Amino acid sequence: MDRRSLLKNLGLGALIGALPGTRVLAAATESIIKPKKRVLRFAHLTDVHLEPEMKAPEGLAKCLHHIQSQKDAPVFIMNTGDCIMDALKEPKDRVEVQWNLWHGLMKSDNSLPIEYCIGNHDIWGAGQTTDPLYGKKYSLEMMRLEKPYRSFDKAGWHFIILDSIQPKNDGSWYTCKLDDEQFDWLEKDLAANTKLPVIIFSHVPIVSAATVVVDNKFKENSGYELGVGSMHTDAARLVALFDQHPNIKLCMSGHIHLYEQVLYNGVTYISNGAVSGNWWKGVRYRTENGYAMVNLYDDGSFENEYIPYGWTV
């Protein structure tokens, strides 16, 4: 039914320009005629923590098969880090075993393109400061990335992928924030992209309630204390920046192995649960091993569905 036929059937054709509330009625009519359109569907995976032990390879393969068997299929996978169990404190040969296993499974059990975001356990930092692959260089090579942060447009949305993991002031790993160079880049990127709705990915949550209340200890005299490795320590600075850009709709992360959604100042912050659950030892609090399916729409709205894939110890 076109707009003219609809108005005629409603008996409003002659009155539409004269009645009070015309704009509201016209907007409602327009929404009936032109519903929002889904422009993209993707899968969000995070915190796989792959290793040869703990039946982790079987778990990841099952998750990948579950995603690809969806009748309403995603077009790509967004991975927000901690692909492997740990590179940070392991010798290089152990790290190579884990990454080789990862790439083998991506070749044998996955047919979808993957976008990567670096996690803290993806970084090799076991004191080998003289090796050219020390720090993020190794993880960038394994993820086929030129830089640890970037942006691109896809299906009428602007995607921003951040690097949450920075060395501490003493050079040891790690704290959770953007360094000044990255923050300056983010300011410029947002200023240059004001028309499209924006979705931001980071390994570590920028804003989180579960991180504070569930995943940190309460101290009698000082209340809840948040560690530098739990949530972005520069959250206030990032939120102040986001307040200047109403086209930012959604921030997605992992790291805490918990599923939560927080709405603050018009931005929704979603942390999806881990593929590995409680590091392949069962359920993490009440969040089962899983992944999310995300729908993006042309009007800047979105949907996030967290899906357990049936893994048991």
Secondary structure, DSSP 4 states (H G I P E B T S, - for coil): --HHHHHHHHT-TTTTTTSTTHHHHHHHHHHHHS---EEEEEEEE----B-SSTTHHHHHHHHHHHHHT-SS--S-EEE-S--BS-STTS-HHHHHHHHHHHHHHHHHH--S-EEE---GGGSB-SS-TTSTTTBHHHHHHHTT-SSS-EEEEETTEEEEE---EEE-TTS-EEEES--HHHHHHHHHHHHT--SS-EEEE-SS-SS-SHHHHTSS-EETTTEE---TTTS-TTHHHHHHHHTT-TTEEEEEE-SS---EEEEETTEEEEEPPPTTTTTTSS-BTTB-SEEEEEEEETTS-EEEEEEE-----
